Structures are given as structure tokens and as C-alpha cells.
Amino acid sequence: MSERHTYRVIVRGTWEGLTEEARTRLLAGAADHGLASMRFTREGSLSYESSPLKHFSMRYVVVSDAVDGEEMAGAIAEDRAETELRALGYGFRDLRSAVTDLDTVKINWKSRSRR
């Protein structure tokens, strides 16, 4: 069995072809999907601004084999986003992802003497 890594993935996209019903639901729920809703979860968290209702982002935690790398983690998150958005009846386009491998992130702690 290969080593597993944990990735944080931000999937961004643009709303497209929203029905009037979908637009109404998004506008009604905008307060629940702003900056305060931005969390990385396996299920994903959707965030967007209501004015203008144009772009959105979804944040995911993806655990995957390290040998598959960041590209696979991005593909998994984009697939989850597509599935969720279609299930909600939201039209979208131009999905792209930004991936961070939490197992390889280096933290540069500043020493107290430098503060």
C-alpha cells in the first residue's frame, strides 16, 4: 500500500446558464455562503458573492495516494464539485483547481529573537 497524503483543494468556476429558480435559491442563500463559510471539508463548502452572481469557489479535503500527486487530488475535487453542482441544478463552466499538499508544506517558524 502506498503512502497517503492529505490535500486542500480550492475549485473555482463561473456560474453559467442558471435557471431563474437556481438564481433565486443562490441569492437567498448568499448570506450563508460568504467569507465565513469558507472551510475545507471532504464534502466541500460552497462560497460565492451575490453581487454580482458570477463566480464561486468550493473547498475540499482530499486524501489520496501520494504517487498520484496533486493533479489527481485536483481532478477528484473537480469531480466532486461537478457532481454537487449538477445535483443542485446549478449551471457552471471553467472549473479549475488549486491544490496544496499538506504533508509537504514547510512551516517557517520565526524565532522569538527575530520578533
Residue, then its C-alpha position, 0 to 999 in steps of 0.5 A: m500500500s502506498e503512502r497517503h497524503t492529505y490535500r486542500v483543494i480550492v475549485r473555482g468556476t463561473w456560474e453559467g446558464l442558471t435557471e431563474e429558480a437556481r438564481t433565486r435559491l443562490l441569492a437567498g442563500a448568499a448570506d450563508h455562503g460568504l467569507a465565513s463559510m469558507r472551510f475545507t471539508r471532504e464534502g466541500s463548502l460552497s462560497y460565492e458573492s451575490s453581487p454580482l452572481k458570477h463566480f464561486s469557489m468550493r473547498y475540499v479535503v482530499v486524501s489520496d495516494a501520494v504517487d498520484g500527486e496533486e493533479m489527481a487530488g485536483a481532478i477528484a475535487e473537480d469531480r466532486a464539485e461537478t457532481e454537487l453542482r449538477a445535483l443542485g441544478y446549478g449551471f457552471r463552466d471553467l472549473r479549475s483547481a488549486v491544490t496544496d499538499l499538506d504533508t509537504v508544506k514547510i512551516n517557517w517558524k520565526s524565532r522569538s529573537r527575530r520578533 
